[in-house]
Amino acid sequence: MKTESKHIDATEQNELFYTDLLQILRKENSLLEKLLGNYEIQREALIKNDLQAFVKNLEEQQILMWEADSTEKKRKELLENQFPEQKVDELVLTELLKDAPEDFQRDLREERESIKMLIKKVNLYRETNRRLIQKSLEMLNYRIRLMTQWGERFYTQNGTQENSMPKLVNKKV
C-alpha cells in the first residue's frame, strides 16, 4: 500500500510540475507577444521620427523585459527543483516533452513552437529597429556636420559675422 501512495504522489508531483511548466511557458509566450507588439510600435515611431513615442515605448519595453526575466527565473527554479542533478541550461524542452504525460505533450509542443516563432520575429524586429536607429544617427550626424560647417563659414573665430554669405553650391564645374 505504501508503494502505491508513493507512486501516486510521484505521478501527482509530475503532473504538478508539467502544469506549472505549461503555465510559465504560456506566460513567456504572452510576454513575447507583447514584446513583439512593442517592437512593431517602436518601428513605427522610428519611421515617423516620433521621439516621444519612441521613449515611451522604451519604458514599456523595459517593464516587459523585467517581467520576462522574472518569468525566466521562475522557470529555472521549477526546473532546478524537478531536476536537481542536472544543469538547468542543459535541459531542453524537447527532452522534457519525451517524459511528459500524454495530455501535456500537445500543449507543450504548441507553446514551444509558438515561442520559437515569436523569438524569430522579435529578433527580426530588433535587428530592423537597430538598423533604423543607426540610419537615424547617421542622418543626424550628417545634419549636425552641415550645420557646423555652415556656422564655421558664416562666423569668424571671435564670433563676429563675416560680410560675405557662404556659397552652398560651387558654380565651377
N, C-alpha and C positions, 0 to 999 in steps of 0.2 A: 504494500500500500504506500509506503514511504517513497519508493522509486517512482510510482505513478504521480504523486504530488510534485516531486522534483521535476519530472518530465513536463507536467502541466505548467509549472512555474517557469521552466526554461522556454516552453512554447509561448506562454503569455509574455514573457520578457522579450523574446524575439519579435513578437508581433508589436509590442510597445515600441521597440527600437525602430522597426520599419515604419510604424505610424508617425513617430517623431521625425524620422529622417524625411519622410514624404512631406510632412508639414513644413520642415525647414527648406526643402527644395522648392516647394511652392512659393514660400516667402522670397527666396532668392530669385525665382523666376519673375515674380511680381516686381521686385526691385529692379531687375534688369529691364523689364518692360518700361518702367517709369524712367529709368536712366536713358533708354533709347529715345523715348519721347523728349527727354531733356536735351539730348544731343540734337534732335531734329529742330527744336526751338532755338538752340544755340546756333545752328547753321543759318537759320532764317535771320537771326539777329546779326550775325556776321555779314551776311549778304546785304542786308539793309543798312549796315553800319550803325546799328542802334545800340550805342554803348550802354544805356540804362538797362535795356532788356538783357544784354549780354551779362552785365554784372549781376543782375537779379538771378539770371539763370545759373551763374556760377555758384551763388549762395545756395540755391536749391540743389544743385549738383553735389555740393559738399555735404549737405544733410543726407542725401541719398547714399553717398559713399560711406558715411558714418554708419548708417543703417545696414548697409551691405557688409561692412567689416564686423559689426555686431552679430549679424546672422551667420557669417562665416565662422566666427568664434564658437557660436552655439553648435554648429555642425561639427566642428573639430572636437569639441568637448564630448559630444554624443558619440563620435567615432572612437575617441580615446577611452571612454567608459566601456564601450562594447568590445573593443579590441585593444586591450592594454598592452599586449605583447607586440603589436605592430606599430610602425611609424605612420602617423595619420597621412603624411604626404604621399606615402606609398599606396594607400588604399584608393582604389579606383571604383567608381560606381558600377562599372561593367562587372567587376568581380563580386561586388555586393549583390548584384542582381541574380547571380547564379544561385546564391544561398537564400534568396528572399522567398517567402511563401508565394504560392501561385497568385493569390488575389492581390498582391502588391506589385508583382513584376510588370504588368502592363502600365500601371500608373507611374511607376518609377522610370520605365523606358520613355514614356511620353514626356515626363519632366526633364529627363536627361537630354532628349532630342531638342526640346524647346529651349533649354538653357544653352545648348551648343549653338543653335541658330541665333539666339539673341546675342550671345557673346560675339559671334562673327559680325552681326550688324552693328553692334556698339563699337567694335574695333574699327569697322569701316567708317562710321560717322566720326569717330575720334580722329582718325587719320585725315579725313577730309577737312574737318574743322581745324586741325593743326595746320594744314596747308593754307586754308583761308586766312588764318591768323598770321602766318608767315608772309603771305602776299600783302595783307593789310599793313604789316610792319614795314615791308619793303616800300610800299607806296607812301607811307607816312614819312619814312626816311628820305625818299626822293623829294617829297614836297618840302620838307624842312631844309634840305640842301638847296633847293631852288630859292626858297625864301631867304636863306642866309647869304646866298650868292647875290641876290638882288640887293640886300641890305649892305653888303660889302662894297658893291659898286656905287650905290647911291649915297652912302655916308662915308666920310673920311674917318681916319683913326681917332681924331679927337671928338667925333660926334657931330661935326658941322656938316651941313648938306652941301653936296657938290653942285656946281652950276649946271652941268650937263646931265640929261637923263640917260640912263644906261640903255643901250640898244639890245632888244631881246632877239633880233634877227640880224644876222650878218648878211649884208646885201652883196658882198663879194662872193661870187660863185666860181 
